[in-house]
Amino acid sequence: MRHLLAFILVVACGSSPPPTTASPPTTTTTTTAGSSAPAARPDSPYDAKVWIAKLDDPRESERAVVELEQLGDPSAIPALGKVWMNEGRPARLIQVIISLARPLTPEEAKANFVV
């Protein structure tokens, strides 16, 4: 009898609660190495555009430089060059620009976790 009541309760109420919010679908992109990686969202910390926008903020600029260097995205080179010129040509920025401009083999990119 107890099992029958439990079964009726599950059927009447459903086995799981309905979702409260709809989460955005996760999309993947295929990289040049052939592996799939999560696609960058507009406010994603894995998108170089987010960190390029923070280069002008004095509180965020050093972290932005570090993050851009770790991402390894050469599209940040022009923005870093402008900051380099405006800030009196600091050595740290030219080091990052040089490291982003250096071509990597697929094996080097994988070893350095650069897409």
Salt bridges, closest charged atoms under 4 A:
ASP57 OD1 - ARG59 NE 3.59
GLU62 OE2 - ARG92 NE 3.85
GLU67 OE2 - ARG63 NE 3.72
GLU69 OE1 - ARG92 NH2 2.80
